[in-house]
């Protein structure tokens, strides 16, 4: 569980006064973004069950999970609300049994422990909290008092949690935990030590994980040299941003420079051009498999998103992008709720960590929108720049250090921005383009 490590002022009695009905409370805390479900709709699939098929989930996340991932045992589930996973394989229920109306949830076995799945982490905020499901890339809102209950559940059975609140809220505690069980965020176990917490340490052998390269009309970057240097740094992802209407030939020429590279994913942002239509882009994507996303801005037509294949998308938007000032937007559509992004945000800056950028004038920076330059790409080696302590200083600025962000429940799944801050005189002020108020729990 991830917490701000501040004392909780809420109590169950306060929660009772604040919310008239637990059912209404839980209804209010449905997730506003469900990335796994959105992806499943695009792929004509259904989100996977944690107890059943997991074909949909990205397998790279499973190697980091520290608990068994076997099926639930129906016999134990009937006695305790949800059984410990991995007990035995059982045949699926008959169709008529599956179609039967759901019975009321059975009372929880107070002798057992409630355990969150290792990939489900609670993050507390000023007015509400989240359970982040890093396996399914989803989250659900929960009240802050439930984070306190989950903290108590770490080292004591449910009966001891009842005793902590002097048995005044046993039913409400049961309903809270049943809600988490129904969402498949947790389960009951007689041996919680068998399910250790997932490590939140973030590690990568790559010196640089991502690079942004900007282009204006007339920009001539030494692309072959840039690719060679990025490969030396084991860079994994590159974003190419064209602030003008690049032709298909120009795009193809730039992408040719990355044919032999350590880069595994390329994202392209370019202006609308007569030669850049859907058919031409799909052909370009077949020729350059590293390209995963293409966004065409300044289009005359309506916005459109095209799924080319499982890993590649095209987006056409009427929004005009004419300079690096376009970045820094904070929105739920940019949230990353997965193991890699979450653990990186806990220890590092969620935007600048292991990033290097080259602006349209060839200046090497942490971010193209930042003022400080570390030299020109034509005469300053990237390896020399990224090794500097000053360059790496921004990598260590976490959301827990940033004003307002440190009180936000989204802080570990949200991108930061240090180029545009609310108060330029305070380097640790919140991103200027964030419109979320964590103290009121709403977007302004």
N, C-alpha and C positions, 0 to 999 in steps of 0.2 A: 504494500500500500504506500502511496506517495502522499506526503502531507507537508504543509507549510511549517509544521512543528510549532504551531501557536496553540495556546490553550483554547479548548472549545467552550464557548459561552452558552451554546444551545443545550437544552435538556429535553428529555422525552415529554415532560410536562409542558414545556414551552412549545414543543412541536404540536402537542394536542391542542393548545390554545390557538396556535397559528393556523392549523389546518383542521377544518371541521370533519373531514372524512378522509381516511387513508386511501380509499378508492379514488376520490377526487385528486388527492395528492399524487398518486402514482400515474393517473391519467395525464396530469399536467406535466409530468416529467418524461414524456415520450421523447426520443431523440429527434432533433431538428435536422440531422443529417445522418444518412445511413449509406456510407460509401459502398459497402459490400453488396447491399441490395440494389443500388443503382447500377453497379457493374453487372450484377446478375441479370438485370432486366436487359441490358445491352447485349449480353451474351446468351439471352434466352435460357438462363439457368436459374436455379433457386439457391439461396445461401445455404451453405452446408450445415448439418447438425454436428454439434461437438461430440455427440455420442455415436454418430453414424458415419455416412460418407463424408469425406473431407476433400473431394476432388477439386472443389472450387478454390480452396485456399492456396496461397503461394507456399510451396513446400519449403522454401528457404527459411520460413519462420519456425517450422516445427523443430528444427535441430536446436533451437534455443530454449525450447520449453523443457521444464525440469520435472514434469509429472507424467504418469502413464496416460494414454489417450484411448483406453478401451471403452467398450459399450457399458451402459448402465444395466444393472441387474433388476428386472421388474419386481422380484420378490422383496428385495430390500427397500426399493422405492416405496412400495405400499406401506411399509412399516414406519419409515422415517421421513417421508416427504421427498427425498431424493437420495439415492444410494451412492456409496463410494464407487468411482469408476474403476474399470479394469478388473472386476471380480470374475466375470465369466462371459463367454459368448453365448448368446441365446438367439433362437430363431425369431424372425419378425412375427408380430401378432397377425391373426387372420384379418382380412379386410373388414368383416362385420364388426370385429372387436375394435379396430382402429376408428370406425365410423361412429361408435357409441358415444353418447354425451359424456363430457369429462366430469368425473366425480369431484366433490369438494376436496380441497387439499387436506391430506391427513395431518394430524398434529405432529410437530417436530419431536424427535426423540431428544429429550433434554440431556441425556447422558453423552450425546455425541457432540462433536465440534463442527462448527460451520467453517468451511474452507473455500475461499475464492480460488478459482482456477488461476494458475500462475500467470497466465496471459491476460487476466482481468485485473486492472489496477484502479483503485479509487484515488481520485484527486480532489481535494477540497478547495472550495472557493469562498469568497466573502459572503455570498447569499445562497449559494447552492453548490452541489458537488457533482462529479461525474464518476461513472464506472466506464473505463476505457477498455474495450475488448480488442486487444492488439492482434488477435488471431483473425478476427472477422472484419477488422477495420471499421468498427462501429462504436458508438458510445450512447449511454443513457444517463439522463439526469437523475440524481437522488438528493434527498435533503441532507444537510450537513450533519444532523444528528445520527444518520445511518453510518457515516464515516466513523463516528465515535463508537458505535456499536461494533463495527467491523474491527476496529482497533482492539476492543475487548475480546473479540472472538479469536484473536490470534493465539492466545495462550491459556484459554479456559473453555470448558464445555458450555453449552447453552444454559444449563442450569445455573452456572456461576454468573452468567450475564444477567439472568433473572434476578439473582440475589444482589447484584451490584445496584440494581434499581429497586430493591426492596419489594420485588414481585408486584409492583404497581402497574407495570406496563408489559406483562408477559404476552398478552394477546397481540399487542402492537408489534413487539419484537418479532413474534412468530410471523406476522403478516409481512413485515419488512423482509425477513429472510426467505419466506416463501416466494416473494416477488423476485428476489435475486435467483432463486432456484428455478423458477419458471422461465426466466430469461437465459438460463444455462450459464450464469455467471459464477455459480458456486454449487457446492454439494455438501452432504454430511459425511463425516468420517469418524471412526473410533480411533484412528491412528493418524493424526494430522502431521506427525513428523515424517511420514512417508511422502509428503507433498511440500517440499521446500519452496520458498519464494524464488522467483526468477531473478537472476542477476540483472541489475540495471547498468552494469558497466558497458560502455560503448567502446568498441575496438575496431580498428581497420588498418590493414597493412599499407594503405594508400596514403602517400604524402598529401595529395590533393584529391578530393572526391568529385569536385565539380568545377566547371569553368564557364564563365559568361563572356562571349565575344560579340561586340557591337559593330555594326556597319552603318555608315552614312553614305550617301552618294559620293563616289570618288574615293572611298576608303580602300587602301591597298595594304592589307596585313600580310606578313610573311607566313602564310598558312602552313607550308611544309615544315618550317622551323618550329612553329607553334605546336603542330601535331607531334613532332619529334620530342619537344620538351615536355609536353603533357604526358606522353607515353613514358618518359623517364620518371615522371612523378606518379605514374600509375593512375592517372585521372580516369574516372569511370563515366562521367556524364558531361556533355557540353551543350550549352544553349547558344544558338546563333540568332542574333536579333538584327533584322534589317529594318531601319527606320524610313525606308523608302520602298518603292515598288520595284523589287528586284525581278529580273526576267528569269525564265526557267533555265536558260543557259548559265546565268550567273549563279543560281542556286546549285546547279549541277557541278559547276567548276569548284565552288567552295567545298561541297561534299566530297569531291574526288580527293581532296587533300587528306581526308580521314579514312580512306579505304584500308590502309594498313596502320592500325592504331590499337592502343589498349582501351580506347573509349568504347563503351558498350551501348550507350544510349545517346542520341542526339535529338534535341528539340529545336525546331525552326520557327521563328516569327518573321513574317515578311508582309509587305504591302501588296495590295491587289494589282496584278499586271495582266494584260491581255493573254499572255502565254501561260499564265499560272491558273489553270482551271482544274476541276476535279479529276478529269481523266488524265491530264498531264502529271498531276501530283501523284496519283496512284501508280503510274508507270515509274515515276522517280523513286517512290518508296520501294517498289519491287527491285530496283537497281541498287538501292542503298538501304540495306536491312537494319543498319544501326539507327536510322531515323524512326523515332517512336511517336512523335507528335509534330504536327505542322499546323500553325495558326496563321491564317491570312487575314490581315486587318484592313480597314478602310474599304471594305467591299460595299457595293451599291445595293446588293440584295440583302434579304433578311438573314439573321444569324442562323447558322446550321452547324451541327456536329455530325460527322460521318465516321462510323467505325469501319475501318478498312479490314482489320483482322483482330485477333484477340489482343494484340499488343500495340496496335497502331491506330491513331485517330487523326482525323482532319477537322479543323474548326474554321469556319468562316464567320467573321464578325464585322459589323459596320463601325465599330469603335476605331478611332484613329490613334495610332501609336507613332509619334514623330521624334521621340527622344527617350533617353534613359529615365526621365522624370515619370514615366508610366509605372514604375515599380513601387513597391512599398504598400500595396493594398492589403488589407487584412479582412478576410471574409471566410465564412464557414466552407465555401467551396474550395479553399486552399488548405483546409485542415488535412494533416497526415496522421492518421491513427493506426500506426503499426509499430512493430518492435524496434526497427531501426531508427525511425524518426523520433519516437518517444524517448528511447534511451539516450539518443544524442542530445535531445533538448534538456534532459535532466542535468547533464554535465557540461554542455557546450552551447554556443549560440546557434539557434535553429536556422539562421540564414547564412552567416558568414563563416561558420566553422569549416575549415579545409576547402574554402572557396578561393579562387583567384579570378580576376576579371581583367579584360582588355577593352577599354572604351573605344569609341569610333575614331579617336585621334591617336590610338596606339599606346595610350598611357596604361600602365599596370597598376591596378588598384585592388582593394578588398572588394569593392562594389563599384560599378560604373557611375553610380550616383554620388559617390563620396568625392570630396575635394582633393584629398591627399593622393599624390602619385608617387610611385616607387621607381619610376624610370620609364623609358620607352621600350616597347617590345623588340624593336630593331637592334638595340645595343645593350639591353640589360637582361641577363638570363633569369628565367622564372625561378629556377632552383635557388638562386642567390636571394631573390626577393622573399620567397615563402619561408626561408630559413630565419629571417629577421624576427627578433622578439617583438618589435613594434608592429610588424605585420600580423603576428599571431595574437596580439593582445586582445583584439576584438573577438577572437574565437572563444574566449573564456567568459564572455558576458552572458550569463544565463538569465532566463525569465525570472528566476527567484531573486535576482538582484535589481530588476527593473521596476520602477514605480508603477503602481496599478497592476501591471502584469503579474506581480508576485501574489496578488490576491485573486487572480482569475483562474477559474476552473479549467479553462482551455489552454493554459500556459505550456503544456508539454505536447500539444498536438497542433499548435499554431505557429506560423512563421513569424519571426521577429523582423524588425527593420531598424537599423541604426543610422541609415542615411537621412531619413526624415523622421524627426522626433517632435513630440508635442512642445517641448521647451528646449530650444537649442542651447541655452545656458546650462542645462542639466543633461549631460550625456546619457544618464540612466533614466530619462523620462520615457514614457510609453510611446509606441509608434504613433506618429501624427495622423496616420490614415486609418487608425483603428477606431471604429464607432461603437464598440461594445462597452457597456458599463457593468462591471462585475458586481458592483455594490447594489445595483437594482436588478441585475439579471436580465438585461434587455439590450437590443441593438438600437442605437439612436439614429 
